[in-house]
Structure formats: structure tokens, C-alpha cells
Amino acid sequence: MTEKREYRDDYPDKTLYIPGPTEVREDVVEAMCEPMFGHRMDRMTDLYTTIVEDTREFLGTDNDAIILTASGTEFWEASTLNLVDENILVPTCGSFSERHANVAERLGKNVDRLEYEWGQAVKPEDVRAAIEESENEYDVVACVMNESSTGVRNPIEEVGDVVAEYPDTYFVVDAVSSLGGDYVDIDEHEIDVIFASTQKAFAMPPGLAVCIVSEDAYEREVEKDSASWYGGFQRALDYYDRKGQTHSTPAIPVMLAYREQMKHMLDEGHARRDERHREMAEYTREWARDHFDMFPEAGYESQTVSCIENTQGIDVAETIDTVSEEYDMVFSNGYGSALGEETFRIGHMGEHDVESIQALTDAIEDVAGL
């Protein structure tokens, strides 16, 4: 049995370069310190309608937005319950896409996997072939945009264009570790559901999940006999239309932080934010290829998390610990037992820039003797 470990008050501050949570602006943290107010007060309506409509403006979508107190994981489950009667196709190319498939199986759905070797990216033509050749009619194709376990950025735009050819099949995208730091035109590519967590590229505290829902997806749920209760599209969106609030008590302080951070994101703009993340990713890839190699398939590297192949055989765990102790910077090992020492990962998302990423890579070079 796990024993209690007392939380202390003297932890050193560490700069986070992990695949989330990431660094949060001081004024965003301070926004959580307002006096508490009720979740059915007019003040709550002002807050929630502000963050919902600001999110739609930032992402450039005409679709509806839901912001719930949850991890993005909530919408793996909710989108499956809301849209899938029986059959779902899940391209798997890493830990999180595989977990999406596992969630659907736990919910009793028939899951067909389109399996790729870890590090490889989903190919649109394979998705089309899987749909055409299957005896099953798929209610949903569910694809991860940014497979942070392997550093792969899947071409969800092209996959979305393929799925759009099949009007009875809905397209669900897990963009937990990329939305807000990697531009995607949601409406243009007919993405029915796309969701993210605020502690990653949005650079906010953990605690909220953001989900963008098409009208078709909403209507699909309305027609179903059953759906998710907490993450139901109809329940959340109808309550928003009537009251301008969430159906259940939200994490109000985190929503106050969301409001503050969204001001910064709107000031920067989606295109510039995308460009800044691209610059960080390009710098990190160049550095990795100078000293190691990139793990993902060439041309499909993530814009928010670089997964670097440990070709020099450094002690990844020891390097992480030493960089943390000597430089107060934290990056991540490879995900799971298979990649733990074979790769390491640098999260370049949120409020970081090339200069701050260079500070980390300089520290790694020093500690690893590169």
C-alpha cells in the first residue's frame, strides 16, 4: 500500500519542458486568487460566455465550444458514448492512440485498429482503404493529432478530408497536446469533435478540457438513445444556450486563469502562435540531429513535443535528474518501458520560445558532455 508522503513548503521552482503541464504566466496564476463566487451567479455567466466565445474566436471556428472541469481524457470517453453505436476505427501509432482504442473497448464498442509501428504516422490513404475494405460501417474514425509518446504529428487535415467522403462517419480528433500551439482549420477539414487539455499548449493550469463540436455531431447525439452524462454534447450545449453556464459546478479559479491567458493568446493571434511553436520545433529538431536523431518518421514531427532518439546511449534518467538538480529545468524521458531510455522528450509549447528552449539544450549538452 502506498504510504503518505507529506507535502512540503520548500520545493525549488523548476522550469517545465515536459509534454505538459507547461509554464504558466504569473498573471494567469494570480488570476486564480480572486474571492470565490457562485457558479449560478450572473458573474459566472459573464466569465463562462467570455471564455467560450474567446476560444471560438481564437480557433477560428463556427462550431460550438464546451469547456468542462476535466482532463482531455474525458472526451475520449464522451465522444465515444455520444457518437458510436457499434463500430469505431482507431489508427494507432503510439501510447495515446492505443489508449483511445482501449477506452472504446471498455465502453463495449467494436474497435478496429489501423496499426502503425511506433514512430510512424497515420496515412490518409490507409484510412480510406480501411473504411472501404471493412465489412463494418464505422460510426467514428478517431485519430490523435499529436502522439506525444512518439513525437508524431499525424496529418489530420488530410485524414479529415478522407472521412468527409463518408457522411455517416464522424471524425474525432484527440488534440490534447497540440491544440493552441499547432494550427488546424477545424471547419475546413470537417472535424466533428476535437478536444484538448488546458495545461499543454494553452499554457494554463491543469483542470479544464476544451472540446469543439460540429452541428452534425450534436445532432447525431440528439438522435441516440444514450450518451455521456457529464460530457454529453446536448446537455452541455443546451445548458449554455439557456443559461450561459456549465451544467455542473466548474473549477471557477481555473476558468479565471483561462480568461486571463486567453487575452494573451488573442493578442498574439493563432497564426503567430503557430509560427512561434514551429520555430521552437525546428530549432529542437536541428539540435537533435546534430547530437542524436529524431525518433518520428521524417516529415511527421510534432510541433509541440520533440521525441529524440538516444543514439549516443546517454543515461537518460541520470541526465534528467542532473539537469533538474543543477539547472532547475525538467524535461522528460521516453514514454513507457519500451522507449524510456531509448528516447527522451522536450516539450516546446505554451509560453516558451527558441531562447528558452536553447537554455535547456545547452544544459543537456553540459550535463551529457556533448
C-alpha positions as CSV (number, residue, x, y, z in Angstrom):
1,M,0.0,0.0,0.0
2,T,1.2,3.5,-0.8
3,E,2.4,5.4,2.2
4,K,1.7,9.1,2.8
5,R,4.5,11.4,1.7
6,E,4.0,14.8,3.4
7,Y,3.8,17.8,1.0
8,R,6.4,20.4,2.0
9,D,6.6,24.2,1.5
10,D,10.2,24.3,0.3
11,Y,10.3,22.8,-3.2
12,P,12.6,24.6,-5.6
13,D,10.9,26.2,-8.7
14,K,11.6,24.2,-11.8
15,T,11.1,25.3,-15.4
16,L,9.0,22.8,-17.2
17,Y,9.9,21.4,-20.6
18,I,7.8,18.2,-20.3
19,P,4.8,17.4,-22.6
20,G,2.6,19.1,-20.1
21,P,1.9,20.7,-17.7
22,T,3.9,23.6,-19.0
23,E,4.9,27.0,-17.8
24,V,2.1,29.4,-16.8
25,R,2.4,33.2,-16.8
26,E,2.5,34.8,-13.4
27,D,-0.6,37.0,-14.0
28,V,-2.5,33.8,-15.1
29,V,-1.7,32.1,-11.8
30,E,-2.6,35.3,-9.9
31,A,-6.0,35.4,-11.6
32,M,-7.0,32.3,-9.7
33,C,-6.8,34.2,-6.4
34,E,-10.0,36.2,-6.7
35,P,-12.6,35.8,-4.0
36,M,-14.9,32.9,-4.7
37,F,-18.3,33.4,-6.2
38,G,-21.3,31.1,-7.0
39,H,-21.5,29.1,-10.2
40,R,-25.1,30.2,-10.8
41,M,-24.4,33.9,-10.4
42,D,-24.5,36.4,-13.2
43,R,-20.8,36.8,-12.7
44,M,-20.3,33.2,-13.7
45,T,-22.3,33.7,-16.9
46,D,-20.1,36.7,-17.7
47,L,-17.0,34.5,-17.1
48,Y,-18.1,31.4,-19.0
49,T,-19.5,33.1,-22.0
50,T,-16.3,35.1,-22.3
51,I,-14.0,32.1,-22.3
52,V,-16.3,30.1,-24.6
53,E,-16.6,32.8,-27.2
54,D,-12.9,33.8,-26.9
55,T,-11.9,30.2,-27.6
56,R,-14.1,30.0,-30.7
57,E,-12.6,33.3,-31.9
58,F,-9.0,32.2,-31.2
59,L,-9.5,28.8,-33.0
60,G,-11.4,30.5,-35.9
61,T,-14.3,28.1,-35.7
62,D,-18.1,28.5,-36.2
63,N,-18.6,25.2,-34.3
64,D,-19.7,25.1,-30.6
65,A,-17.2,25.0,-27.8
66,I,-17.5,23.2,-24.5
67,I,-15.2,23.9,-21.6
68,L,-15.5,21.4,-18.7
69,T,-13.7,20.8,-15.5
70,A,-11.9,17.6,-16.6
71,S,-8.8,16.3,-18.2
72,G,-9.0,16.0,-22.0
73,T,-9.3,12.3,-21.3
74,E,-13.0,13.0,-20.6
75,F,-13.7,13.5,-24.3
76,W,-12.2,10.1,-25.3
77,E,-15.0,8.6,-23.3
78,A,-17.7,11.2,-24.1
79,S,-17.2,11.3,-27.8
80,T,-17.3,7.5,-27.9
81,L,-20.5,7.4,-25.9
82,N,-22.1,10.3,-27.8
83,L,-21.3,9.2,-31.4
84,V,-20.6,5.4,-31.6
85,D,-23.4,2.9,-31.7
86,E,-21.2,-0.1,-32.6
87,N,-18.1,0.4,-34.8
88,I,-15.2,2.7,-34.4
89,L,-11.9,2.8,-36.4
90,V,-8.9,4.0,-34.5
91,P,-5.5,4.4,-36.2
92,T,-2.9,3.6,-33.5
93,C,0.7,4.8,-33.7
94,G,1.7,5.2,-30.0
95,S,0.5,5.0,-26.5
96,F,-2.3,7.6,-26.5
97,S,-3.9,6.5,-29.7
98,E,-3.8,2.9,-28.3
99,R,-5.4,4.2,-25.1
100,H,-8.2,5.8,-27.1
101,A,-8.9,2.4,-28.7
102,N,-8.8,0.8,-25.2
103,V,-11.3,3.3,-23.9
104,A,-13.7,2.4,-26.7
105,E,-13.3,-1.3,-26.0
106,R,-14.0,-0.7,-22.3
107,L,-17.2,1.0,-23.3
108,G,-18.3,-2.1,-25.2
109,K,-17.7,-0.8,-28.7
110,N,-16.3,-2.8,-31.6
111,V,-12.9,-1.4,-32.3
112,D,-10.9,-1.9,-35.4
113,R,-7.3,-0.7,-35.2
114,L,-5.3,0.6,-38.1
115,E,-1.9,-0.2,-36.6
116,Y,1.4,1.5,-37.2
117,E,4.8,0.9,-35.8
118,W,5.5,3.5,-33.0
119,G,7.2,6.4,-34.6
120,Q,5.3,6.1,-37.9
121,A,2.4,8.4,-38.9
122,V,-1.1,7.7,-39.9
123,K,-1.6,7.8,-43.7
124,P,-4.8,9.2,-45.2
125,E,-4.8,6.6,-48.0
126,D,-4.7,3.8,-45.4
127,V,-7.7,5.2,-43.6
128,R,-9.6,5.3,-46.9
129,A,-8.6,1.7,-47.6
130,A,-9.6,0.6,-44.1
131,I,-13.1,2.1,-44.5
132,E,-13.6,0.8,-48.0
133,E,-12.4,-2.8,-47.2
134,S,-14.1,-3.3,-43.9
135,E,-17.3,-5.2,-43.5
136,N,-18.2,-2.8,-40.7
137,E,-19.8,0.6,-41.2
138,Y,-17.9,2.9,-39.0
139,D,-19.7,5.4,-36.8
140,V,-16.5,7.2,-36.0
141,V,-12.9,7.4,-37.1
142,A,-10.8,8.6,-34.1
143,C,-7.3,9.9,-34.7
144,V,-4.7,11.5,-32.4
145,M,-3.3,14.7,-33.9
146,N,-0.2,14.8,-31.8
147,E,1.1,11.5,-30.5
148,S,3.2,12.8,-27.6
149,S,4.6,9.4,-26.7
150,T,6.5,9.3,-30.0
151,G,6.6,12.9,-31.1
152,V,4.5,12.2,-34.3
153,R,2.2,14.8,-35.7
154,N,-0.4,13.0,-37.8
155,P,-1.9,14.7,-40.9
156,I,-5.4,15.0,-39.5
157,E,-6.3,17.6,-42.1
158,E,-5.9,15.0,-44.9
159,V,-7.4,12.3,-42.8
160,G,-10.4,14.6,-42.2
161,D,-10.8,15.2,-45.9
162,V,-11.0,11.4,-46.4
163,V,-13.5,10.8,-43.6
164,A,-15.7,13.7,-45.0
165,E,-16.3,11.5,-48.1
166,Y,-18.3,9.2,-45.8
167,P,-21.2,11.3,-44.5
168,D,-22.4,8.7,-42.0
169,T,-18.9,8.5,-40.3
170,Y,-17.8,11.2,-37.8
171,F,-14.3,12.4,-37.3
172,V,-13.0,12.7,-33.8
173,V,-9.5,14.2,-33.1
174,D,-7.5,14.0,-29.9
175,A,-5.5,17.2,-29.9
176,V,-4.7,17.2,-26.2
177,S,-1.1,18.1,-26.6
178,S,-1.2,20.3,-29.7
179,L,-4.3,22.5,-30.0
180,G,-3.3,26.1,-29.3
181,G,0.3,25.5,-30.4
182,D,-0.3,23.9,-33.8
183,Y,-2.8,25.5,-36.2
184,V,-5.6,23.4,-37.6
185,D,-8.5,24.6,-39.6
186,I,-11.3,22.7,-37.8
187,D,-14.2,23.7,-40.0
188,E,-12.4,23.4,-43.4
189,H,-11.5,19.8,-42.7
190,E,-14.9,18.9,-41.3
191,I,-13.6,17.7,-37.9
192,D,-16.7,16.8,-35.9
193,V,-15.1,16.7,-32.5
194,I,-11.6,18.0,-31.5
195,F,-10.5,18.3,-27.8
196,A,-7.6,19.4,-25.8
197,S,-6.4,19.9,-22.2
198,T,-5.5,23.5,-21.0
199,Q,-2.2,22.5,-19.3
200,K,-0.4,21.9,-22.5
201,A,-0.2,24.3,-25.5
202,F,-2.8,26.6,-24.0
203,A,-0.3,27.2,-21.2
204,M,-2.9,27.3,-18.4
205,P,-3.1,25.4,-15.1
206,P,-4.5,21.8,-15.3
207,G,-8.1,21.2,-14.7
208,L,-10.1,22.1,-17.8
209,A,-10.8,20.3,-21.1
210,V,-11.8,22.1,-24.3
211,C,-14.0,20.4,-26.9
212,I,-15.2,21.8,-30.2
213,V,-18.3,20.1,-31.6
214,S,-19.8,20.3,-35.0
215,E,-23.6,20.7,-35.6
216,D,-23.6,17.3,-37.2
217,A,-22.0,15.7,-34.1
218,Y,-24.5,17.5,-31.8
219,E,-27.5,16.2,-34.0
220,R,-26.0,12.7,-34.0
221,E,-26.1,12.6,-30.2
222,V,-29.6,14.0,-30.1
223,E,-30.8,11.1,-32.2
224,K,-29.1,8.5,-30.0
225,D,-30.9,6.6,-27.2
226,S,-27.9,7.1,-24.8
227,A,-24.9,9.4,-24.4
228,S,-22.4,10.6,-21.9
229,W,-24.0,12.3,-18.9
230,Y,-21.1,14.6,-17.8
231,G,-19.6,15.1,-21.3
232,G,-22.9,15.0,-23.3
233,F,-22.8,17.5,-26.1
234,Q,-26.5,18.1,-26.0
235,R,-26.6,18.6,-22.2
236,A,-23.6,20.9,-22.2
237,L,-24.6,23.0,-25.2
238,D,-28.3,23.3,-24.4
239,Y,-27.4,24.5,-20.9
240,Y,-25.1,27.0,-22.4
241,D,-27.8,28.2,-24.8
242,R,-30.3,28.6,-21.9
243,K,-28.0,29.8,-19.1
244,G,-24.6,30.7,-20.4
245,Q,-23.1,28.4,-17.8
246,T,-21.9,24.9,-17.2
247,H,-24.3,22.2,-16.2
248,S,-22.2,21.2,-13.2
249,T,-20.1,23.2,-10.7
250,P,-16.8,24.1,-12.5
251,A,-13.4,24.9,-11.3
252,I,-14.0,28.6,-11.1
253,P,-10.5,29.7,-10.3
254,V,-9.1,27.8,-13.2
255,M,-11.7,29.4,-15.5
256,L,-10.5,32.8,-14.2
257,A,-7.0,31.8,-15.2
258,Y,-8.3,30.7,-18.6
259,R,-9.8,34.1,-19.2
260,E,-6.5,35.8,-18.4
261,Q,-4.5,33.5,-20.6
262,M,-6.9,33.8,-23.5
263,K,-6.3,37.5,-23.5
264,H,-2.6,36.8,-24.2
265,M,-3.5,34.2,-26.8
266,L,-5.8,36.5,-28.7
267,D,-3.3,39.3,-28.6
268,E,-0.6,37.0,-30.1
269,G,-3.1,35.5,-32.6
270,H,-3.4,32.0,-33.7
271,A,-1.1,32.4,-36.8
272,R,1.7,33.9,-34.8
273,R,1.4,31.4,-32.0
274,D,1.6,28.6,-34.6
275,E,4.7,30.3,-36.1
276,R,6.4,30.6,-32.7
277,H,5.8,26.9,-32.0
278,R,7.1,26.0,-35.4
279,E,10.3,28.0,-34.7
280,M,10.8,26.1,-31.4
281,A,10.2,22.8,-33.1
282,E,12.6,23.5,-35.9
283,Y,15.4,24.6,-33.6
284,T,14.9,21.5,-31.4
285,R,15.0,19.1,-34.4
286,E,18.2,20.7,-35.7
287,W,19.8,20.4,-32.3
288,A,18.7,16.8,-32.0
289,R,20.1,15.8,-35.4
290,D,23.4,17.5,-34.6
291,H,23.8,15.4,-31.4
292,F,21.3,12.5,-31.6
293,D,18.5,11.8,-34.1
294,M,14.7,12.3,-34.3
295,F,12.5,9.3,-33.4
296,P,9.4,10.1,-35.5
297,E,9.1,9.4,-39.2
298,A,10.7,12.2,-41.2
299,G,8.2,14.9,-42.2
300,Y,5.7,14.0,-39.4
301,E,7.5,15.5,-36.4
302,S,5.4,17.2,-33.7
303,Q,5.3,20.9,-33.4
304,T,4.9,20.8,-29.6
305,V,6.8,17.8,-28.4
306,S,10.1,16.5,-29.8
307,C,10.8,12.8,-29.2
308,I,14.6,12.4,-29.6
309,E,16.3,9.1,-30.3
310,N,19.1,8.4,-27.8
311,T,21.7,7.4,-30.4
312,Q,24.6,8.3,-28.1
313,G,23.4,6.0,-25.4
314,I,23.4,8.6,-22.6
315,D,21.9,7.7,-19.3
316,V,18.6,9.4,-19.8
317,A,17.3,9.1,-16.3
318,E,20.5,10.4,-14.8
319,T,20.7,13.3,-17.3
320,I,17.2,14.4,-16.4
321,D,17.9,14.3,-12.7
322,T,21.2,16.2,-13.0
323,V,19.7,18.9,-15.3
324,S,16.9,19.3,-12.8
325,E,19.2,19.5,-9.8
326,E,21.9,21.8,-11.4
327,Y,19.8,23.9,-13.7
328,D,16.2,23.7,-12.3
329,M,14.9,22.6,-15.7
330,V,12.8,19.5,-16.2
331,F,12.5,17.5,-19.5
332,S,11.1,14.0,-20.0
333,N,12.3,10.5,-20.6
334,G,10.7,8.3,-23.3
335,Y,7.2,7.2,-22.7
336,G,6.8,3.7,-21.1
337,S,9.2,0.9,-20.7
338,A,9.8,0.4,-24.4
339,L,11.1,4.0,-25.0
340,G,12.2,5.0,-21.5
341,E,15.9,5.1,-22.2
342,E,15.8,4.8,-26.0
343,T,14.3,8.3,-26.4
344,F,13.8,11.4,-24.4
345,R,11.3,14.2,-25.0
346,I,11.3,18.0,-24.9
347,G,8.1,19.9,-24.7
348,H,8.3,23.2,-26.6
349,M,4.8,24.5,-26.1
350,G,2.8,27.3,-24.4
351,E,4.9,30.3,-23.5
352,H,8.3,29.0,-24.3
353,D,10.4,30.5,-27.2
354,V,13.5,29.5,-29.0
355,E,15.7,31.3,-26.5
356,S,14.2,29.4,-23.5
357,I,14.5,26.0,-25.4
358,Q,18.1,26.8,-26.2
359,A,18.8,27.3,-22.4
360,L,17.6,23.7,-21.9
361,T,19.6,22.2,-24.8
362,D,22.7,24.0,-23.5
363,A,22.1,22.4,-20.1
364,I,21.7,18.9,-21.6
365,E,24.9,19.4,-23.6
366,D,26.8,20.4,-20.5
367,V,25.5,17.5,-18.3
368,A,25.8,14.8,-21.1
369,G,29.2,16.1,-22.2
370,L,28.1,16.6,-25.8
